[in-house]
């Protein structure tokens, strides 16, 4: 993910105490939006850095051919969802 991409988000506190973060990535080649489940008490900068880290991890995993084998025990991230707008 490029640093020039703009990440905007809104957070909603759930009854479990966690935060549901809905984020938008404008100004990208493919504008997108998504959801992230994160612990409560995180600052805005921590939320932005978590979104950037998860996007980078997803980008790296596209090139990882080991995810198609059973040796790596690949797990999906069920706390991060990304959709194209």
Backbone as ProteinMPNN parsed JSONL, in Angstrom:
{"seq_chain_A": "XXXXXXXXXXXXXXXXXXXXXXXXXXXXXXXXXXXXXXXXXXXXXXXXXXXXXXXXXXXXXXXXXXXXXXXXXXXXXXXXXXXXX", "coords_chain_A": {"N_chain_A": [[0.83, -1.171, 0.0], [0.521, 2.213, -0.764], [1.832, 5.166, 0.748], [0.588, 7.48, 0.04], [-2.045, 6.965, -0.2], [-5.295, 7.531, 1.033], [-6.749, 6.939, 4.084], [-9.781, 6.685, 5.558], [-11.917, 6.388, 8.369], [-14.569, 5.04, 10.416], [-15.621, 4.288, 13.699], [-17.322, 1.901, 15.696], [-18.588, 1.011, 18.778], [-18.997, -2.202, 20.031], [-21.236, -4.52, 21.72], [-19.661, -6.434, 22.867], [-17.452, -5.126, 23.675], [-15.406, -4.672, 21.935], [-14.196, -2.845, 19.035], [-15.795, -2.057, 16.0], [-14.545, -1.273, 13.016], [-15.126, 0.634, 10.232], [-13.675, 1.21, 7.209], [-12.461, 3.36, 4.596], [-10.736, 3.511, 1.565], [-9.657, 5.912, -0.305], [-8.535, 7.602, -3.26], [-6.874, 5.648, -4.457], [-5.555, 3.173, -6.732], [-7.475, 1.209, -7.057], [-10.269, 2.062, -5.559], [-11.45, 1.207, -2.325], [-13.213, -0.443, 0.384], [-13.708, -1.542, 3.771], [-13.902, -3.705, 6.676], [-12.862, -3.923, 10.07], [-12.207, -5.686, 12.983], [-11.344, -4.782, 16.165], [-9.598, -4.378, 19.293], [-10.997, -2.402, 21.95], [-10.061, 0.915, 22.969], [-7.939, 1.709, 21.418], [-5.926, 4.137, 19.795], [-6.452, 6.633, 17.185], [-4.268, 6.653, 15.449], [-3.131, 4.138, 15.957], [-5.161, 2.504, 14.98], [-5.135, 3.208, 12.256], [-2.523, 2.332, 11.607], [-2.806, -0.405, 12.07], [-4.669, -1.101, 10.099], [-3.129, -0.521, 7.826], [-1.076, -2.4, 8.186], [-2.476, -4.826, 7.985], [-3.405, -4.628, 5.36], [-0.959, -4.668, 4.006], [-0.069, -7.228, 4.717], [-2.017, -8.76, 3.43], [-1.462, -8.081, 0.784], [1.126, -9.148, 0.528], [0.522, -11.84, 0.82], [-0.687, -12.543, -1.528], [1.289, -13.249, -3.282], [2.327, -15.478, -2.189], [2.843, -18.744, -2.633], [2.717, -20.89, -0.954], [0.396, -20.884, 0.472], [-1.413, -22.494, -0.769], [-0.866, -25.024, -0.099], [-1.0, -27.69, 2.338], [0.905, -27.697, 4.24], [1.646, -25.283, 5.387], [-0.357, -24.481, 7.097], [-2.284, -22.438, 6.577], [-4.267, -19.704, 7.529], [-7.3, -17.952, 7.334], [-8.053, -14.477, 7.763], [-10.39, -13.566, 9.85], [-11.135, -11.253, 11.01], [-10.787, -9.109, 9.457], [-11.944, -7.581, 6.634], [-12.098, -6.885, 3.192], [-13.254, -4.989, 0.496], [-13.853, -4.148, -2.936], [-14.655, -0.947, -4.191]], "CA_chain_A": [[0.0, 0.0, 0.0], [1.29, 3.443, -0.827], [1.574, 6.122, 1.822], [-0.246, 8.565, -0.455], [-3.442, 6.566, -0.132], [-5.98, 8.17, 2.141], [-7.599, 6.006, 4.829], [-10.757, 7.31, 6.443], [-12.641, 5.324, 9.053], [-15.492, 5.309, 11.517], [-15.575, 3.179, 14.651], [-18.549, 1.675, 16.447], [-18.333, 0.111, 19.899], [-19.921, -3.333, 20.077], [-21.587, -4.947, 23.078], [-18.572, -7.269, 23.372], [-16.372, -4.254, 24.127], [-14.505, -4.426, 20.809], [-14.585, -1.818, 18.078], [-15.952, -2.417, 14.596], [-14.044, -0.14, 12.254], [-15.417, 0.621, 8.797], [-12.7, 2.122, 6.619], [-12.519, 3.654, 3.17], [-9.457, 3.885, 0.967], [-9.911, 6.753, -1.463], [-7.314, 7.985, -3.972], [-6.04, 4.495, -4.777], [-5.833, 2.66, -8.078], [-8.785, 0.603, -6.863], [-10.874, 2.491, -4.294], [-12.024, 0.071, -1.626], [-13.67, -0.234, 1.751], [-13.649, -2.794, 4.503], [-14.223, -3.74, 8.099], [-11.83, -4.463, 10.939], [-12.589, -5.859, 14.384], [-10.153, -4.466, 16.941], [-9.873, -4.146, 20.71], [-11.314, -1.027, 22.321], [-8.975, 1.638, 23.623], [-6.868, 2.032, 20.473], [-5.958, 5.501, 19.272], [-6.68, 6.71, 15.739], [-3.028, 6.278, 14.769], [-2.994, 2.687, 16.074], [-6.127, 1.902, 14.06], [-4.604, 3.387, 10.9], [-1.361, 1.46, 11.396], [-3.304, -1.784, 11.995], [-5.254, -1.26, 8.763], [-2.012, -0.572, 6.877], [-0.37, -3.671, 8.363], [-3.302, -5.913, 7.432], [-3.379, -4.492, 3.906], [0.354, -5.128, 3.553], [-0.058, -8.685, 4.867], [-2.849, -9.312, 2.355], [-0.721, -7.893, -0.461], [2.211, -10.13, 0.522], [-0.006, -13.202, 0.71], [-1.066, -12.824, -2.915], [2.433, -13.834, -3.959], [2.783, -16.633, -1.434], [2.268, -19.972, -3.178], [2.587, -21.891, 0.095], [-0.952, -20.906, 1.033], [-2.185, -23.519, -1.451], [-0.474, -26.322, 0.421], [-1.467, -27.919, 3.696], [2.061, -27.655, 5.131], [1.794, -23.981, 6.031], [-1.483, -24.243, 7.994], [-2.75, -21.099, 6.251], [-5.522, -19.334, 8.174], [-7.909, -16.706, 6.884], [-8.198, -13.442, 8.779], [-11.82, -13.326, 9.961], [-11.363, -9.967, 11.659], [-10.454, -8.09, 8.471], [-12.618, -7.818, 5.356], [-11.786, -5.83, 2.232], [-14.102, -5.038, -0.694], [-13.578, -3.066, -3.883], [-15.807, -0.03, -4.284]], "C_chain_A": [[0.881, 1.243, 0.0], [0.891, 4.377, 0.303], [0.655, 7.246, 1.359], [-1.724, 8.221, -0.419], [-4.065, 7.118, 1.141], [-6.916, 7.157, 2.797], [-8.491, 6.816, 5.762], [-11.535, 6.194, 7.107], [-13.606, 5.883, 10.08], [-15.486, 4.079, 12.406], [-16.884, 3.123, 15.429], [-18.243, 0.676, 17.555], [-19.418, -0.957, 19.935], [-20.196, -3.718, 21.523], [-20.513, -5.832, 23.695], [-17.423, -6.433, 23.931], [-15.365, -3.953, 23.036], [-15.027, -3.292, 19.947], [-14.722, -2.425, 16.693], [-15.585, -1.174, 13.807], [-14.407, -0.341, 10.79], [-14.488, 1.646, 8.173], [-12.885, 2.221, 5.118], [-11.13, 4.026, 2.714], [-9.79, 4.608, -0.329], [-8.615, 6.865, -2.246], [-6.373, 6.807, -4.224], [-6.346, 4.083, -6.217], [-7.203, 1.998, -8.091], [-9.351, 1.115, -5.541], [-11.572, 1.299, -3.633], [-12.487, 0.48, -0.238], [-13.611, -1.574, 2.462], [-13.99, -2.611, 5.96], [-13.077, -4.399, 8.854], [-12.393, -4.554, 12.344], [-11.325, -5.722, 15.213], [-10.556, -4.217, 18.391], [-10.146, -2.673, 20.978], [-10.104, -0.381, 22.989], [-7.816, 1.971, 22.702], [-7.035, 3.466, 19.987], [-6.188, 5.462, 17.762], [-5.427, 6.276, 14.967], [-2.804, 4.763, 14.829], [-3.961, 1.969, 15.136], [-5.634, 2.024, 12.631], [-3.418, 2.462, 10.636], [-1.779, -0.008, 11.327], [-3.92, -2.057, 10.627], [-4.144, -1.373, 7.726], [-1.267, -1.896, 6.974], [-1.17, -4.827, 7.765], [-3.365, -5.841, 5.918], [-2.056, -4.984, 3.336], [0.457, -6.652, 3.633], [-0.875, -9.352, 3.77], [-2.134, -9.203, 1.013], [0.42, -8.899, -0.57], [1.695, -11.548, 0.3], [-0.45, -13.539, -0.699], [0.05, -13.528, -3.664], [2.923, -15.114, -3.295], [2.092, -17.898, -1.952], [2.105, -21.056, -2.121], [1.184, -21.935, 0.685], [-1.831, -21.958, 0.367], [-1.786, -24.93, -1.016], [-0.989, -26.464, 1.849], [-0.312, -27.869, 4.705], [2.111, -26.375, 5.956], [0.706, -23.702, 7.059], [-2.016, -22.823, 7.815], [-4.108, -20.844, 6.901], [-6.015, -18.017, 7.579], [-8.045, -15.751, 8.057], [-9.676, -13.066, 8.855], [-12.146, -12.052, 10.712], [-11.048, -8.8, 10.732], [-11.09, -8.462, 7.143], [-12.366, -6.628, 4.458], [-12.616, -6.053, 0.97], [-13.699, -3.926, -1.633], [-14.852, -2.238, -4.068], [-16.245, 0.16, -5.711]], "O_chain_A": [[1.887, 1.292, 0.708], [-0.255, 4.372, 0.753], [0.012, 7.899, 2.181], [-2.569, 9.1, -0.59], [-3.427, 7.16, 2.193], [-7.779, 6.585, 2.132], [-8.012, 7.535, 6.639], [-11.792, 5.162, 6.487], [-13.484, 7.017, 10.543], [-15.359, 2.956, 11.919], [-17.471, 4.149, 15.771], [-17.696, -0.395, 17.29], [-20.609, -0.651, 19.875], [-19.484, -3.3, 22.436], [-20.455, -5.971, 24.916], [-16.526, -6.964, 24.585], [-14.541, -3.054, 23.199], [-16.159, -2.837, 20.113], [-13.876, -3.208, 16.261], [-16.243, -0.14, 13.922], [-14.049, -1.349, 10.181], [-14.502, 2.817, 8.554], [-13.389, 1.309, 4.463], [-10.423, 4.771, 3.393], [-10.159, 3.985, -1.324], [-7.644, 6.213, -1.862], [-5.156, 6.993, -4.198], [-7.283, 4.589, -6.835], [-7.993, 2.197, -9.013], [-8.94, 0.634, -4.486], [-12.206, 0.488, -4.307], [-12.203, 1.576, 0.245], [-13.48, -2.619, 1.824], [-14.32, -1.515, 6.415], [-12.414, -5.306, 8.349], [-12.992, -3.599, 12.839], [-10.352, -6.446, 15.001], [-11.706, -3.887, 18.68], [-9.591, -1.801, 20.31], [-9.23, -1.074, 23.511], [-6.794, 2.473, 23.17], [-8.154, 3.942, 19.794], [-6.128, 4.402, 17.14], [-5.533, 5.604, 13.941], [-2.337, 4.169, 13.857], [-3.615, 0.938, 14.559], [-5.701, 1.061, 11.867], [-3.319, 1.873, 9.56], [-1.164, -0.782, 10.594], [-3.715, -3.129, 10.057], [-4.208, -2.227, 6.842], [-0.868, -2.457, 5.954], [-0.604, -5.706, 7.115], [-3.377, -6.875, 5.251], [-2.033, -5.645, 2.298], [1.0, -7.292, 2.733], [-0.477, -10.388, 3.238], [-2.192, -10.124, 0.199], [0.659, -9.447, -1.646], [2.363, -12.363, -0.337], [-0.579, -14.716, -1.035], [-0.207, -14.314, -4.576], [3.843, -15.761, -3.798], [0.897, -18.092, -1.731], [1.421, -22.05, -2.366], [0.817, -22.917, 1.331], [-2.896, -22.284, 0.891], [-2.323, -25.913, -1.525], [-1.366, -25.48, 2.486], [-0.544, -27.988, 5.908], [2.569, -26.387, 7.099], [0.841, -22.755, 7.834], [-2.18, -22.091, 8.791], [-5.0, -21.689, 6.825], [-5.236, -17.092, 7.353], [-8.14, -16.176, 9.208], [-10.163, -12.319, 8.006], [-13.309, -11.793, 11.02], [-11.042, -7.645, 11.156], [-10.814, -9.527, 6.59], [-12.414, -5.484, 4.911], [-12.673, -7.163, 0.44], [-13.251, -2.869, -1.188], [-15.963, -2.766, -4.095], [-17.196, 0.896, -5.972]]}, "name": "protein", "num_of_chains": 1, "seq": "XXXXXXXXXXXXXXXXXXXXXXXXXXXXXXXXXXXXXXXXXXXXXXXXXXXXXXXXXXXXXXXXXXXXXXXXXXXXXXXXXXXXX"}
